[in-house]
């Protein structure tokens, strides 16, 4: 047809995908051509509307600088230009064939770059994880009093881990009498869990929490408990290093942890050309086929876990999934990709490509049902601005279903509530895809980046650390839950909360992230399998579905508060010079630390040390908020371009030192003018006001392509 398709993508589709899913080549590519020809121009029109609205909002703020003093007039203006749309009558979503992991079993959600096979496998396998291992290896257990983390087993630390585990069992699976710490034997008798406390006998306070076992009923070596839809497995092994010192022989407690995982093609991935996209798609194919594998060195290979078999209390055998339910996050509407060119030689929208190819690959699962037992394909769609763009994504999904021979609404949609126009019109965003939506969630970083960019002309924003205390962010977080519950998400779809970004700080996460299920979210993002295990304990402590029932009666969040720009109200002059410089140092160091890995190494997400050498999970969302913050302060005279340039050059040396031990790292500071990564980071700040919605993708993609095209010796 009229499309030009890169050789790598063409061969991958024709040889590796289409034969597996029963699609004929000519029919498939003709359908791709039809979708591109029909929808790519519409995609461009939606992006043009974004720019037009932003131009009008910029002009309004220049005429009305500072805080919004007349909310009624501001809302009238936003309605007049089409930014706010009328809210229709109440309704409930009608999505069908939704897996229990999304609809009825609240729990943690991992997000990993699907471009990294090892990370993807680890995430899928994080459906189950060792509570003992997570506690022992993290800072969740203090290291005082001799309880240090050592290469060999430290019994002092181990005893604290065991005690923590017993308290968890007492809190979530209490016995009718006594404590799990006093248990000397667990066994099954007449379909019930029988517990020995020395010479006394008892059972669970709620016998229905006993879900199954493995082994002989009189000497089981695994016991399965269930609470709030989540399972816990007690492993009994008296010869084990841990079990031999335990009165009941308990060697481990394993939790059902990452109930779902988003395999990410977007913010955590650096895919800029056909070769990169094929790598992403090939790993997704391996996950759907179950054949993905990753070498660990020394002949070791990591593969996907198998399902888990148990005896029910009545003796029959049943199976629980061994892997997390996998969703796939496509890219948004903004970017294009040179892997396919249209009839005019223009790059096609990458979001259209992702919808077609990730869905074609996932069609394999509709036959085998290794992933979705309900027969659905779950696509998370990010960075959509308002109902019109969500409706467009729904139309795209429908066209893909027709092209691939999928059932109506087989493609389910997750809506990322991370752009201001979507937050303000969330109910109508949900309405236009009410038959396929399965997910809404908040994302502080992207949402804040868009907030800064949208209100760029209003004035200087508060310091980044103060953003979370701003009125709009609280209203935004509550609104997401309120709208989800009002639209019937409870028991049918996910209401999600954002990422815990400090993977080495599990002690604080255990304290703070319980607030997510308490807020009514039936899932929340975590950065690692260890975090998934520990966060899973929160869903045992909080009955989210009951919490959602209670929250339905509260007063809903107010749109007026969501629309308040987070502007700094500075009395008596600007911040002190040292405060401004500290903020700049923090922002510029974070931007450089992330961008240098993105541009030079093609790493879209990693644990990047901050200015205090604390490892933070960084992706494009963190880069977006930091670069927009710098651009905003420059725009309003809080800092100068010269100051930003000087800070960038100074922080480049800091980042170089932090990465000195990284194999293949190319320092920036010796010659910042020649460092493509440094120039990318600088451009994100100096030209931040010009970036569409404040996104970093256009600069990062262009600079990564430039780096890949540059002879290696030129990057030394």
C-alpha positions, 0 to 999 in steps of 0.5 A, spaced: 500 500 500 501 507 501 505 506 507 513 505 508 514 500 513 521 499 516 524 493 515 525 491 522 518 492 524 515 489 517 519 482 518 518 482 526 510 482 524 510 478 518 514 472 521 513 473 529 507 475 530 502 474 524 503 467 524 502 466 531 495 469 532 492 467 525 492 474 521 494 474 514 499 479 512 496 482 506 489 483 510 493 486 516 497 491 513 491 493 509 488 494 515 494 498 518 494 503 512 486 504 513 487 506 520 493 510 519 490 514 513 483 515 517 485 517 524 492 520 523 489 527 521 484 526 526 490 525 531 494 531 528 487 536 529 487 534 537 494 536 538 492 542 534 487 544 539 491 543 545 496 548 542 490 553 541 487 552 548 494 553 551 495 560 547 488 562 549 489 560 556 496 564 556 493 570 553 488 570 559 493 569 564 497 575 561 491 579 562 489 577 569 496 575 572 497 572 579 492 568 583 485 567 580 481 572 584 474 571 580 473 563 579 466 564 576 469 568 571 475 563 570 470 557 569 466 561 564 472 563 560 474 556 560 467 553 558 467 558 552 473 556 549 471 549 550 476 547 555 471 545 560 465 541 557 458 541 560 457 535 565 452 530 563 447 526 568 450 520 572 451 514 569 455 507 571 460 504 567 458 498 563 465 494 562 464 487 562 469 481 562 474 484 567 479 480 571 478 479 579 485 482 579 482 489 577 475 488 579 475 485 586 482 484 589 485 490 591 492 490 591 499 493 589 501 495 581 508 494 579 510 499 573 516 496 569 519 498 562 517 492 557 524 494 554 528 490 559 526 483 559 529 481 566 525 487 569 519 485 566 519 477 568 521 480 575 515 484 575 510 478 572 513 473 577 512 478 583 505 476 584 508 472 589 513 474 594 517 472 601 515 477 606 521 474 610 525 476 604 522 483 603 523 485 611 530 482 612 533 485 605 530 492 606 530 498 611 523 496 614 527 492 620 531 497 623 539 495 624 540 497 631 542 492 636 546 487 632 540 487 627 544 489 621 544 486 614 549 481 612 551 477 607 550 471 611 544 470 615 543 474 621 539 471 627 538 477 631 535 480 624 531 474 622 528 473 629 525 481 628 523 479 621 519 473 624 516 477 630 514 482 625 511 476 620 507 473 627 504 480 628 502 481 621 498 474 622 495 476 628 492 483 625 490 480 619 488 472 621 487 472 628 486 466 632 480 464 636 485 464 642 492 466 643 497 468 638 501 465 632 507 467 636 505 461 640 503 456 635 507 449 635 503 446 630 498 447 624 494 442 621 488 441 617 482 437 620 475 436 617 476 442 612 478 447 618 485 449 620 487 446 627 492 450 631 496 447 637 498 452 642 502 447 646 497 443 649 491 447 647 488 447 641 484 453 637 483 455 630 482 462 626 477 467 629 474 467 622 474 460 619 473 462 612 479 465 612 482 458 611 483 457 603 487 451 602 493 447 603 499 443 600 501 436 603 498 431 607 492 434 611 496 432 618 503 435 616 501 440 611 507 444 608 504 450 605 497 453 608 493 458 604 489 463 608 485 469 604 483 476 607 480 481 603 481 477 596 488 477 597 492 470 599 497 469 604 501 462 604 505 460 610 511 455 609 512 449 614 519 446 613 522 444 620 529 442 617 530 449 614 534 454 617 529 459 619 524 453 620 528 449 625 528 454 630 521 456 629 516 452 634 511 451 629 516 450 623 514 456 619 520 457 614 517 463 611 510 467 609 509 468 602 504 474 600 500 475 594 503 481 592 503 485 585 496 483 583 497 487 576 503 490 573 503 495 567 508 493 562 510 500 560 511 502 552 511 509 555 514 514 560 519 508 563 522 506 556 527 510 551 524 507 544 525 512 538 526 508 532 524 502 529 529 497 532 527 500 539 520 499 538 521 492 535 525 490 542 519 493 546 514 489 542 518 482 542 518 482 549 511 483 550 510 478 545 514 473 550 510 475 555 504 473 552 506 467 549 510 465 556 516 464 552 520 470 554 527 469 558 533 473 561 540 471 562 542 472 569 549 470 567 553 463 569 548 459 565 542 461 569 536 463 566 530 467 569 523 465 566 516 466 568 513 462 574 508 457 573 501 457 576 500 454 583 496 448 585 493 447 592 488 443 596 481 446 598 479 445 605 474 440 602 480 436 598 479 438 591 484 441 587 484 448 585 489 453 581 492 460 583 495 464 578 503 464 579 504 471 575 501 478 575 495 480 571 499 484 565 496 490 562 500 494 557 501 502 557 501 505 550 504 511 548 499 518 548 497 522 542 503 526 542 509 523 539 510 520 532 515 514 530 519 513 523 518 506 523 512 507 519 511 513 514 504 515 511 503 516 504 506 523 504 512 520 507 510 523 514 511 519 521 505 516 523 502 517 530 506 512 535 500 511 539 496 508 533 502 504 532 502 501 539 495 500 539 495 496 533 501 492 535 500 491 542 493 488 541 495 484 535 500 480 540 496 480 545 491 476 541 495 470 542 492 470 550 485 470 548 486 463 545 491 461 551 488 465 557 495 465 560 494 472 562 487 474 562 482 469 564 476 473 562 478 474 555 480 481 555 486 485 553 488 491 558 491 497 555 493 503 559 492 510 555 496 516 558 497 523 557 490 524 554 487 531 554 479 531 555 473 527 553 475 528 546 481 525 546 479 519 550 473 518 545 478 518 539 482 513 543 476 509 544 475 509 536 482 507 535 481 501 539 474 499 536 478 500 529 483 495 532 478 490 534 475 490 527 482 489 524 484 484 528 478 480 529 477 481 536 470 482 540 467 488 541 470 492 547 475 486 548 480 492 548 479 495 555 482 502 557 485 505 563 485 512 563 491 516 566 488 522 570 494 526 569 493 532 565 489 538 567 483 538 562 482 530 564 482 532 571 477 537 570 472 533 565 474 526 568 466 524 569 465 526 561 472 522 559 469 516 563 462 516 559 465 516 552 468 509 554 464 507 559 463 500 556 471 499 556 474 503 561 477 499 567 482 504 570 483 511 572 489 513 576 492 519 579 499 521 577 502 527 581 508 528 577 505 529 570 499 532 573 504 537 576 508 538 570 501 540 566 499 544 572 505 548 571 505 549 564 498 550 563 498 556 568 505 558 566 503 565 564 499 566 571 506 567 575 511 563 579 509 557 582 511 554 589 517 550 590 517 543 588 516 540 595 510 545 597 506 542 591 503 536 595 500 541 600 497 545 595 489 545 595 489 543 588 493 537 589 488 535 594 482 536 590 485 532 584 486 526 588 479 526 592 476 528 585 479 522 582 476 517 587 469 521 588 468 520 580 470 513 580 465 511 585 460 515 582 461 512 576 460 505 579 468 503 579 467 499 586 467 492 584 468 493 577 474 497 575 481 500 578 481 507 582 489 507 582 494 512 586 501 514 584 508 511 585 512 511 591 519 513 588 524 512 593 525 504 592 530 504 598 526 507 603 521 501 605 520 503 612 517 510 610 513 507 605 510 502 610 508 508 614 505 513 609 503 508 603 497 505 607 494 512 606 492 510 599 487 504 600 485 508 606 483 514 600 479 509 597 484 506 591 484 499 590 491 499 587 497 504 587 504 504 584 510 501 587 517 501 584 519 494 586 517 487 587 520 488 595 515 494 595 509 490 592 510 485 598 510 490 603 505 494 600 500 488 600 500 488 607 496 495 607 490 491 603 490 486 608 489 492 614 484 496 610 478 493 607 478 497 600 471 495 598 468 497 605 472 503 605 469 505 598 462 504 601 464 509 606 467 514 602 461 515 597 457 519 602 462 524 603 462 531 599 465 531 593 471 535 591 470 542 588 472 543 581 474 551 583 479 548 588 482 543 582 483 550 578 487 554 583 494 554 580 499 553 585 502 560 585 507 562 590 504 568 594 511 572 596 510 577 601 515 582 602 519 580 596 522 574 593 525 568 596 532 568 599 538 567 594 540 561 597 533 558 597 532 559 590 539 556 588 538 550 592 531 549 588 535 550 582 541 545 584 536 540 586 532 541 579 538 541 575 541 535 578 535 531 577 534 533 570 541 531 568 542 525 572 536 522 568 537 525 561 544 523 561 542 516 561 536 517 557 540 520 551 547 516 552 544 509 554 537 509 552 535 508 559 528 510 560 527 509 567 532 507 573 534 509 580 537 515 579 541 518 585 539 525 587 543 531 590 543 528 596 545 521 593 538 518 595 536 513 589 529 516 586 526 512 581 526 517 575 522 517 569 520 522 564 514 525 569 519 527 574 523 530 568 517 534 566 516 537 573 523 539 574 524 542 567 517 546 567 519 548 574 525 551 572 522 554 566 517 557 570 522 561 575 526 563 569 519 566 566 517 570 572 524 572 574 525 568 580 532 566 576 536 568 570 538 564 564 545 565 566 544 562 573 540 556 570 546 555 565 551 556 571 547 551 575 547 546 569 554 546 568 556 545 576 551 540 576 554 536 570 560 535 574 556 532 580 552 527 576 559 525 572 562 523 579 555 520 581 556 515 575 563 515 575 563 507 576 558 506 571 560 502 565 560 506 558 558 512 562 560 519 558 562 525 562 558 531 560 562 536 564 569 536 561 566 539 555 558 541 556 558 544 549 559 537 545 555 533 550 548 531 547 545 529 553 547 536 557 544 540 551 538 536 551 537 537 559 539 545 558 534 545 552 528 542 556 529 548 561 531 554 557 525 552 552 521 549 557 515 554 555 515 552 548 514 544 549 507 542 548 504 541 554 511 541 558 512 534 555 520 532 555 519 527 549 520 531 543 527 534 546 529 527 548 527 523 542 530 528 537 537 528 542 537 520 542 536 520 535 542 525 534 546 521 539 545 514 536 547 517 529 553 520 532 560 516 531 562 513 537 568 517 537 565 524 537 561 522 544 567 521 548 
